[in-house]
């Protein structure tokens, strides 16, 4: 049972240390997540710092002879977290969990409850054990002779380096993977195939649903947007996309002048607070944030800026518009009432050089 106790305490320690570190590294997102779960804004301002510190202390305690204290703290935290998740699910509210910061921003679901129940069982198992003072990583490590200690240290360094390399590769893939795939597709295809790669979803097909954080707080879905009974003009952007910044003044003008007739929605990606600051700087509203490219992929969007027209009945209204000029032409035709649903925009001359990829 000693080995099981060490394994259980190690798993819980990793969970709380990683969660606490990622939350404290991005406290503004942590604050917004707490608000999305129903925590009053006043308390969220304090908890965005206090909660990750408590999680870090809990994780560290689980690795020491005070593992029993860490088990009690982890059990209480998990019960509170699980209760809040359950209450929100019962209300039909599914905010992004962000238990591990930006590593996982999927909405909460029954899977979240199952994961938490498993962790609660581990914490309960540690409390049930009576030898946690001796069965912990620190005590076990100190009981080893010199050579095994060196071996453990080398293994830990190797694991940390492997994790760092995996994280860097993930970031590189997120930044360059879509560019490489798009260029490869363009180079290996003929003119007809190239049009297919960049044409997006078929006109008249059903627009894929999504559920995304809003920089103004809360969560928006395609269903909730369609309830306004308006055509949706959807702009895919990126905080680091130069052409997107050129497009923002036009989107601001359209939102101000035609908000009673159309819904102008911006889907950015990455950090929620960074996007919020960008939206405030450019005086933009209705800005949603995807974690990476998950929504763009469902709409077959190859780069940014990109425009998708969704009719009020939830159908794709036209081909994609890719660059600033192409988007302006398309939007002007829509707002001026000169846009038949099957219109093919002759101004769209998309190429790898004219589309910004991240």
C-alpha positions in Angstrom: 0.0 0.0 0.0 3.0 2.3 0.5 3.6 2.4 -3.3 0.0 3.2 -4.0 0.0 6.0 -1.4 3.1 7.5 -3.0 1.6 7.3 -6.5 -1.8 8.8 -5.3 0.0 11.7 -3.6 2.2 12.3 -6.6 -0.8 12.4 -9.0 -2.7 14.8 -6.8 0.4 16.9 -6.2 1.0 17.2 -10.0 -2.6 18.2 -10.6 -2.6 21.0 -8.0 0.9 22.3 -8.7 0.3 22.5 -12.5 -3.2 24.0 -12.0 -1.9 26.6 -9.5 1.1 27.5 -11.6 -0.9 28.0 -14.8 -3.5 30.0 -13.0 -1.1 32.4 -11.3 0.7 32.8 -14.7 -2.5 34.2 -16.1 -4.4 35.7 -13.3 -6.7 37.9 -15.5 -8.0 34.8 -17.3 -8.5 33.1 -13.9 -10.6 36.0 -12.7 -12.8 35.9 -15.8 -13.2 32.1 -15.4 -14.3 32.6 -11.8 -16.9 35.2 -12.9 -18.1 32.8 -15.6 -18.8 30.2 -12.9 -20.9 32.7 -10.9 -18.3 34.1 -8.5 -19.1 37.8 -7.8 -16.6 40.1 -9.5 -15.4 41.6 -6.2 -14.4 38.2 -4.8 -12.9 37.0 -8.1 -10.4 39.9 -7.9 -9.0 38.4 -4.7 -9.4 34.7 -5.6 -7.5 35.0 -8.8 -4.3 35.3 -6.6 -5.4 33.4 -3.5 -6.8 30.3 -5.2 -3.6 29.4 -7.2 -1.5 30.0 -4.1 -3.7 27.6 -2.1 -3.4 25.0 -4.9 0.4 25.3 -5.0 0.7 24.9 -1.2 -1.7 21.9 -1.3 0.4 20.3 -4.1 3.6 20.8 -2.2 2.2 19.5 1.1 1.3 16.2 -0.7 5.0 15.6 -1.5 6.1 16.1 2.1 5.6 14.3 5.4 2.6 16.6 5.8 0.8 14.7 3.0 -2.2 14.1 5.3 -2.8 17.9 5.5 -2.4 18.1 1.7 -5.0 15.4 1.3 -7.5 17.2 3.5 -6.9 20.4 1.6 -7.2 18.7 -1.8 -10.4 16.9 -0.7 -12.0 20.1 0.4 -11.0 22.0 -2.8 -12.2 19.2 -5.0 -15.5 19.0 -3.3 -16.0 22.8 -3.7 -14.9 22.7 -7.4 -17.1 19.7 -8.1 -20.1 21.3 -6.4 -19.7 24.5 -8.5 -19.4 22.5 -11.7 -22.5 20.5 -10.8 -24.5 23.6 -10.0 -23.6 25.2 -13.3 -24.4 22.1 -15.3 -27.8 21.8 -13.5 -28.5 25.4 -14.6 -27.5 24.6 -18.2 -24.5 26.8 -18.0 -21.2 25.4 -19.4 -18.4 27.9 -19.1 -14.9 26.8 -20.1 -13.3 24.9 -17.3 -9.7 26.3 -17.5 -8.8 24.2 -14.5 -5.3 24.1 -16.1 -5.3 27.6 -17.6 -5.0 27.8 -21.3 -4.0 24.1 -21.6 -7.7 23.2 -21.6 -10.5 25.6 -22.3 -13.2 23.2 -23.2 -16.6 23.8 -21.7 -17.4 21.8 -18.5 -19.4 18.6 -19.0 -20.1 15.3 -17.2 -16.5 14.3 -18.1 -15.4 17.1 -15.7 -17.4 15.6 -12.9 -16.0 12.1 -13.6 -12.4 13.5 -13.5 -13.1 15.3 -10.3 -14.7 12.3 -8.7 -11.6 10.2 -9.5 -9.4 12.8 -7.9 -11.7 12.9 -4.8 -11.3 9.1 -4.5 -7.5 9.6 -4.6 -7.7 12.2 -1.8 -10.0 10.0 0.2 -7.6 7.1 -0.2 -4.8 9.2 1.2 -6.8 10.1 4.2 -7.7 6.5 4.7 -4.1 5.5 4.9 -2.3 6.0 8.2 1.3 6.0 7.0 1.3 9.2 4.9 4.1 10.6 7.1 6.4 7.9 5.8 4.8 7.1 2.4 5.6 10.3 0.5 8.1 11.3 -2.1 10.4 13.4 0.1 10.7 10.7 2.8 11.1 8.0 0.1 13.8 10.0 -1.7 15.8 10.7 1.5 15.7 7.0 2.3 17.6 6.2 -0.8 21.4 5.8 -1.0 23.5 8.2 -3.0 23.5 6.5 -6.4 19.7 5.9 -6.5 19.2 9.6 -5.5 21.4 10.7 -8.5 19.4 8.4 -10.7 16.1 9.9 -9.6 17.4 13.4 -10.1 18.6 12.6 -13.6 15.2 11.1 -14.4 13.4 14.2 -13.1 15.6 16.5 -15.2 15.0 14.3 -18.2 11.2 14.4 -17.7 11.3 18.2 -17.2 13.3 18.6 -20.4 11.0 16.3 -22.3 7.9 18.3 -21.1 9.6 21.6 -22.1 10.4 20.2 -25.5 6.9 18.9 -26.0 5.5 22.2 -25.0 7.7 24.1 -27.4 6.9 21.7 -30.2 3.2 22.2 -29.5 3.6 25.9 -29.7 5.5 25.6 -33.0 2.9 23.4 -34.4 0.2 25.8 -33.4 2.0 28.7 -35.0 3.3 27.0 -38.1 1.4 23.8 -38.6 -1.5 25.3 -40.5 0.8 27.4 -42.7 2.8 24.3 -43.7 -0.3 22.3 -44.5 -1.8 25.1 -46.5 1.4 25.7 -48.5 1.8 22.0 -49.1 -1.8 21.8 -50.3 -1.4 24.8 -52.6 1.9 23.5 -54.2 0.6 20.0 -54.7 -2.7 20.8 -56.3 -3.9 22.1 -59.6 -6.0 25.2 -60.1 -9.3 23.4 -59.6 -8.1 21.7 -56.5 -6.7 24.9 -55.1 -10.1 26.5 -55.4 -11.5 23.6 -53.4 -8.9 24.0 -50.6 -9.6 27.7 -50.1 -13.4 27.7 -50.8 -14.6 27.0 -47.2 -17.9 25.2 -46.6 -20.4 24.7 -49.4 -22.9 27.5 -49.9 -26.3 26.6 -48.4 -24.7 24.1 -46.0 -25.5 24.3 -42.3 -23.1 26.5 -40.4 -21.3 24.5 -37.7 -22.2 25.3 -34.1 -19.7 26.8 -31.6 -19.5 27.8 -28.0 -16.9 30.4 -27.2 -15.9 32.9 -24.4 -16.9 36.5 -25.0 -14.4 39.2 -24.0 -17.4 41.0 -22.5 -18.0 38.0 -20.1 -20.1 34.9 -20.5 -20.3 32.4 -23.3 -21.9 32.8 -26.7 -23.1 30.0 -29.1 -24.2 30.1 -32.7 -27.6 29.2 -31.5 -27.8 32.1 -29.2 -26.6 34.5 -31.9 -29.2 33.2 -34.4 -31.9 33.9 -31.9 -31.5 37.6 -32.8 -33.0 36.8 -36.1 -30.3 38.6 -38.1 -27.8 37.6 -40.7 -24.4 37.0 -39.1 -21.2 38.5 -40.5 -18.4 36.4 -39.0 -14.8 37.7 -39.0 -11.9 35.3 -38.1 -8.9 37.3 -36.8 -5.8 36.9 -34.8 -4.1 39.3 -32.3 -0.8 39.0 -34.2 -2.3 39.3 -37.7 -1.2 42.6 -39.4 -4.0 42.7 -42.0 -6.5 42.0 -39.3 -5.5 45.3 -37.6 -6.1 47.0 -40.9 -9.6 45.5 -41.0 -10.6 46.5 -37.4 -11.5 50.2 -38.3 -14.0 49.0 -41.0 -15.5 46.4 -38.6 -15.9 49.2 -36.0 -17.7 51.3 -38.6 -20.0 48.5 -39.7 -20.9 47.6 -36.1 -21.7 51.2 -35.3 -23.8 51.9 -38.4 -25.6 48.6 -39.1 -26.0 46.9 -35.7 -29.8 47.0 -36.0 -29.7 45.0 -39.2 -26.8 42.6 -38.9 -24.7 40.8 -36.2 -21.0 41.5 -36.8 -19.2 38.9 -34.8 -15.4 38.6 -34.4 -13.7 35.3 -33.6 -10.2 35.8 -32.4 -7.9 33.2 -30.8 -5.5 32.7 -27.9 -5.4 34.7 -24.7 -8.8 36.1 -23.6 -7.4 39.1 -21.8 -5.0 40.0 -24.6 -8.0 39.9 -27.0 -10.1 41.9 -24.7 -7.5 44.7 -24.5 -7.2 44.6 -28.3 -11.0 44.9 -28.6 -11.2 47.8 -26.2 -8.3 49.6 -28.0 -10.1 49.3 -31.3 -13.6 49.9 -29.8 -14.9 46.6 -31.1 -17.8 44.6 -29.6 -19.1 41.0 -30.0 -15.6 39.6 -29.8 -15.4 35.9 -29.1 -12.2 33.9 -28.5 -11.3 30.4 -29.6 -8.5 28.6 -27.8 -6.6 27.8 -31.0 -8.1 27.0 -34.4 -10.9 24.7 -33.4 -13.8 26.8 -34.8 -11.8 28.0 -37.8 -11.1 24.4 -38.8 -14.8 23.5 -38.7 -15.5 26.4 -41.1 -12.4 25.4 -43.3 -10.8 28.8 -42.7 -7.2 28.6 -43.9 -5.9 31.9 -42.4 -6.7 35.4 -41.1 -8.4 37.7 -41.8 -11.2 35.7 -43.2 -14.9 36.4 -43.5 -17.9 34.0 -43.4 -21.5 35.0 -44.2 -24.1 33.1 -42.2 -27.8 33.8 -43.1 -30.4 34.2 -40.4 -31.5 30.6 -40.9 -28.1 29.3 -40.0 -26.8 28.5 -43.5 -23.5 29.4 -45.2 -24.4 32.3 -47.5 -21.4 32.6 -49.7 -17.8 31.6 -50.3 -15.1 32.8 -48.0 -13.6 36.3 -48.3 -9.9 36.3 -47.4 -8.1 39.6 -47.6 -9.0 43.1 -46.4 -10.2 44.3 -49.9 -12.1 41.1 -50.6 -13.8 41.3 -47.2 -14.8 45.0 -47.7 -16.3 44.2 -51.1 -18.3 41.3 -49.8 -19.6 43.1 -46.7 -20.5 46.2 -48.7 -22.6 44.1 -51.1 -24.3 42.4 -48.1 -25.2 45.6 -46.2 -26.3 47.4 -49.4 -28.7 44.6 -50.3 -26.9 43.6 -53.4 -25.9 40.1 -52.3 -27.8 37.1 -53.8 -27.2 34.0 -51.7 -25.3 32.2 -54.4 -23.1 35.2 -55.4 -19.6 34.3 -56.2 -17.2 37.1 -55.3 -15.0 37.7 -58.3 -12.8 39.9 -56.2 -11.5 37.1 -54.1 -8.0 36.3 -55.3 -6.8 34.2 -52.4 -3.2 33.0 -52.5 -0.6 32.0 -49.9 0.9 35.5 -50.2 -2.4 37.3 -49.6 -3.6 35.3 -46.6 -2.0 35.7 -43.2 -1.4 32.4 -41.5 -0.4 32.0 -37.9 
